[in-house]
């Protein structure tokens, strides 16, 4: 489908925002056990699954400080709906039987034992530590509580001299975390074409901006003369997300005053003073007149990826000009046809006349049409 219209641009994306609430609670499990300090539980994302997603299979990173020196053979992590008490009710949906010990620091040499759902522990041959000792353990592939509106849950941490998390705990402490409903944002990016033409097109934040385009009334820089070339410029800007890109054509008559005309340059050629010539190109020219260079290269310069605009043969050679109504003068095929971010083209116009050119005011209205192919 081809479309000549400028259409508004909207954005598409999907953003998942999650909030994790983690805080520390001191609720000693047994009066005889020392209190673990500097406790935290961070819910870590697993790929695109947010760390606090209800029911998400994510990673739980625990960090805490062990206060007591002595032998440590195991550390248990018990998932509960309450911070403390004589019993522990596991939050609905929690799964720890697939948990793995991803990393460990401070006190190391542990392996995972995940056979009891909701109460995994890590074990090693009992070895001595010197407290206070900061430690870290990350349990991977733990399934969060499943309450869709989010839920606060607790992990009771206990250290043991035994290797199987039995006997009296040495140190204890509790951490809390919360799952949280995600916020899903969606939007649509429609087929888009932004195109404008005028005397000049400005920039906003370094990006070509069609809202800055000025009037299309353009005057040549000097009177027509058989001894010199008159020049003028106009600008246009284009961008599209069309899969096959865009093409820009120039349409209109040559310069005319009553029944008198300046001949359009039907074949690309260099200028020759003293003959009837009207032409244009989209280049930064160097010798278009005896005193003034005219034109500017496409800006932003094409890179063959997101900036694909380019002038077409006949209109893409410095100091060579052409004019045939209906010609394609530019397209977005640099690096292959496709969508392109906004670029500004500068059209440079030249006029030569013979000494016998009838006096008069010569005008034309040129219309540039940008056609995207989706």
N, C-alpha and C positions, 0 to 999 in steps of 0.2 A: 504494500500500500504506500502510495506517495502522498505527502501532505505538505501544503505550503503555509500552514498556519503556525503562529507562535502560540504555544500552549504553556500553562503554568506548570511549575515544577514543584512536586512534593517529594518527601523523603521516605525511603523504606529501610527499615532496620528492625532488628529485634534486640531488645536489651533486657537482660535478666539482672535485676538488682536483688541482692540478698543482704540481710543484716544479721550479724552474729552477735549475740549477747553472751558474754562469758564473764563470770565473776567468781570470786573466791568466798568460800564459806568455811567457818571453823565450827565443826560439829564433831568432836572426838568420839570415835566409835567405842573406845574403852578408856576408862580413866587412867589405866596403867600405861597406855601407849603415848609416846611423844608426838607432838603435833608437827606434821609436815608443813613447811612454809613455802611462800612464793609459788603458790599453785596456780596453774592455768590450763585450760583445755581450748585449743583452737580447732575449729571445724574447717578442714582444708578441702578445697575443691578437688574433684576427681575428673579431669578433662573438662568437659563443658558442664558437668553437674556441680552446681554451687554447693559449697561446704555445708550450708545450713538448710538445704532443701529437705522438706519433710519426706521421709522414705528414701532419700538419696543414698546411694552407695558411695561413700566418701572416705576421707581419711581423718583420724582423730590424733592430733598432736598434743601430747601432754608434757608439761615442764613443771618441775617442782624441786624443792630442796630437802634432802634427808638430813635431819638433825643429829641422829644417833650414830656413833661409831660402833662397829661390830660387824659380824657376819651377816650377809644378805644372800639368801638362796632363791627367793621368789618375790614377785610383786604382783598383787592382784588388782584388777580394775573392775569394779562391780557397778553395773548400770542400774539406777534406781529412780523411782518417781519422787522420792523424798530424800532430803539431804542426810537424815540420820534416823535412827530408830532401831528397834530390836529386829525388825524384818526388812526385807527389800523387795519391793514389787517392781519387776522389770517394766520399763515403758513399752507400750504396745508398738510392735513393728521393729524393735531393735533386733539386729542380727549380728552376732560377733563370731559365729562359727566359721566364717570365711576370713576372719581377720588374719593379717600377717604383720610381723614386726618389720617395719620398713627401715627404721633407723633407731639408733640408741646412742646416748652420750652420757658421760660422767661415770656411771657404773655400767659396764658392758659385759659381753659374753653371754647374754640371754638369748633364749629361743622362745617361740610362741607356743602356748598350749591353749587351744581355743575350743576344747571339747564341750565345755559348759556354756551354753548360750547366755549372754548377759553378764558373765563373770569370767572372762579370760584372764590368764595370768602368764607371766613370763618367768622362765626358770633358768638356773645355771648351777653349776657346782658352787656351793656356798663359799663366798670370798669376802674378805674384810673390806670395809670402807672406813674412811675417817670423816666424821661429820663436823660441820655442816657441808654437804656435798650437793651441788646443783646437778640434776640429771634431766635427760629428755628422752622420750620414747614416742615414736609415731606408729600408730596402729592403722594399717591400710585396709581398705574394703570393709569398712564397718557400715552397716545400714542404720541410718538415723531413725528415731521415732517417727511414726507414720501419720500423726495427727495433721490434717491438711491445713489447719489454721495456725500451726506452730505449737511447740510445747517446750517448756523448760524441763530439763532432766539433769540428773546428777551422776557423777562417777565417784565412788568411794575408793580411795587408794589405800592399800595396806601393804606393808613390807613384812617379810617373814624370814626367819633363819632357815626354815625348812625349804625344800626344793619344790613342794607341791601346794603352797599357799595354805598350809594347815598349821595349827598351834596358835599360840598367842601372837598377835601382831606386834612388831617392834615400833613402827611409826605409822600414823594414820592421818588422813586428811581428805577433804571433799572438794570437788570442783563442780561448777554448774555451767551449763551451756543451753542455748535455746535454738530450736529450729524455727524457721520463719517462712511464711508464704512468699513466693517470688512475685514480682511485678512484671507482667509481660506487656511490652509496648510494640505496636505494629503500625505500619504506614505503607503507602503505595507510591512508587515512583512511576508515573505514566510515561508514555511516549512524549519526547520533548524535542522542541526546536526553538531556539532563541536566535533571532536574526534581526539586524537593523542596519540601515545605511544613512549616511548624512555627511556633512562637511567634515566632522570629526567624531570620534568615539573615545570617551575617556575611560579611566580605570578607577575602580573602587577596591581598596586594599590589594592593589596590584593585579586585579582581575578585570578584564574587559567588561564594561557595564553598559548595556543598551539604554539604561535610564539616563545616561549622560549624553546621548547622541544629540548633535546640534542640527540646525536647519540644513536642508539639502541644496540651498542656493549657493552656488560656487561660481566665482568669477576668475577668469584667467589673469595671470600676473601682469600682463602688458597688452597693449594694442597689437592686433595682428599686423605682421610686417613681412615682406619678402626677404628681409635680411636677418631675421632672427626668429626663434621658435618661442611661441607662447605656451605656457604650462599652467596646469592646475592640478589639484588633488582632491579626492574625497576618500572617505573611509567606510568600512563596513565590518561588522563583527558577527561571528556565527559559532554556535555550538549545538550539538545534538547527541542523543543516545541511540540514534537509529543504527541498527545492526549493520546496514550497508552504507552508512554515512550519508553525506549530502553532496549536492552539486549546485554551484552558483552560476546563473546565466546573466548576461547583460542584454538588455532589450531596449530598442528605441532607434530613432533616426539619427543621421549624422547632423552636424551643425548646419542650420538653415536660417537664411534671412530672406523672407518673401519667397521668390522663386530661385534664389541663389543658394548654393551649398558649398561646403568644404568636403572634398572627397574622403569617404571612409577608407581606411587602409585595409582592403580585403585580404591582403597577404602580409604576413609579418615581415617587417623591414625596418632598417634604420631610417632616421629622418633625413630629408633632403630639403634644405631651405630653398625658397623660390618656387616650390611646386605645391599643389593642393593636397594636403594631408591632414587627416584627423585620426588619431589612434590612441591606444592606452595600453598599459601593462601594470603588473602588480609587483614591481621590483624597485629597488633603490638604484636609480640611474645616475650615471656619472657625468655624461656629456650631452644631456638633453638640450641644453641651450649653451650659448657662448659664455654665459656668466653664472648660470644657476643650475645646480644638480636638482633633480626632482624625484620624490618618492621615498619610500621606506620599506624595508623587508617585513614580512609577516611577523607579527609579535603576538603572543609568545612564539619563539622559533619552534618549528615542527621537530618532533623527536621520534615519530613513527609509532608511538604508543598511545598516550592520551592526548597529544597534540598532533593531529594528522593533516591539518590544512595545508594546501599547496596550490600554487598557480599552475595553470594548464598550458601546454605547448601553444605558442603563439603569444602568450601573455606572461611567460616566465623567463624571458631572457633580458638581461640588462641592456638598455639602449635600443631595444627592438620593440616595435609597437604594432598593434593590429586593432581593427574594429570591424566586426560583423555582427549585426543584431541577431540575437539568439545563440551566440557562442557560449559554451561553458568556459568560464574564465578561471574557476577554482573548484576544488573538491576536497574531500577529506579522505584521500586514498594514500597519503604518505605512510608507508609501512603496511599497506593493505587497507582496503575499504573498511570503514568502521566509524563508530562514534568518536567525537572529539570534544575536548574542553574548549572554552571560548578563546578565539584568536582574532586579532584585528588585521584586516587587509587594507593596504593603502593603494587606491587606484590612481595612477599617474596619467594625465591627459596631455597630449601635445598637439599643436596646430601649426602648420606651415601654410603659407598662401603665396601665390604668384603676384607679381606687381599689378596684374590686371584684375585681381579679385574685386568685385563690386563692393563699394562701401555699404555698411549696414551693421545692425546688431544681430549677431549670429547666436542662436540658442538651440538647445535640444533638451529634452527630458529623458534621461536614462533610468530605466527601472531594473534593479537587480533582484532576481528571484532565487531564493534558496529552497531547494527541493530535497527533503530527506526521504530515504527509502528504508522502511522498517521491515 
